[in-house]
Amino acid sequence: MFRVELAVHPRPGVKDPQAEAVQESLARLGHRAVTVDAVGRLLSLTIDCATADEAERITSDLCDQLLVNPSLETYSVSVGEVA
Amino acid sequence: MSNPRAAVIVFPGSNGDRDLLEVLRTAGFDSFPHPSGQPLPDDIALAGLPGGFSYGDYWRAGMLASQESAVRGLAGLVGRGGLVIGVCNGFQILVEAGLLPGALSYNDPAGFRHRWVTVRCTLETDSPWFRNVPNGATLRLPIAHGEGSYFHPGGFDAVASHAPLLYEENPNGSVGDVAALLDDTGRVLGIMPHPERASDLDLGSADGLRLFEGAYRAVTRDPSPVAGKKKASSLQPPASSKKKATSLQPPVSSKKPVDTLPSATGVQR
């Protein structure tokens, strides 16, 4: 059993108006040193499989089939075994 | 003879379905609501995907709805010569389903926009949806969306031949001012403004009705000329539907945008 954290990010170069809007709000609070690089989404999964590689492959399939729009987004995956 | 049937697919979170039902009825169709989780009937000439917030726009607008049974049947409908229109959230669903290329994302600048806009027809097309809207015509339509910014990784050049309507003043950062998109067949139309909400002068504009009346004329093979509409000379490209399409086929002329509909033969209004 593996715990997977899937993070979906805006593809570099694609306009990210959410990040700009959050940036403006943080700046209004006085956080001038902070730059919001991107706003994305996080999906936490538990996958019943034998190896971390398999968990990563299954997650990759989910992204290709549904969860990631390759025109706009990229993603990263972290996998850990559930004790 | 009965009128051609038009299914309006109702998703959890749709809110423009009754407007779409009404305008289709006004245009001459026998329109009816159809639950998104049910397979599409075989005897329809048209399917409409309404505006709204299907599945609350969870994860990505239109993504969850794109997996519904009725949406999965749209390619078959188009293959049989049927017509499809997706308005606003319906446009997002068509893109997520791979029936139209590219992506729709957050408005730029960010924020929900709701106001009247002017869009201009910029294509000479035989698409059934544009039988009553000639190249160069302008339409006054309302918008109401937060994720209407059209994007294609190939830029505007990649979709210019399939973009029938461009914003006069871009409200959302769409590449190339794209307000609507046709598929290779010309039978699938995704449109971000709301033509169904501009179908009566009492609403401020009846321009949107022209799209639906054009569809009706195509479905019923009404040959009568329309004032201001010159005969289209070249049509949209042919068929090539693929999941998450990222490119479009080069234009190929076709004079028979609707040729195999099961229920529309000989119907006159």
Interface residues (C-beta under 8 A of the other chain):
Chain A: V14 K15 P17 Q18 E20 A21 R41 L43 L66 L67 N69 P70 S71 L72
Chain B: W59 R60 M63 Q67 E96 G102 A103 S105 Y106 N107 D108 P109 A110 G111 S149 F151 H152 P153 G173 K244 T246
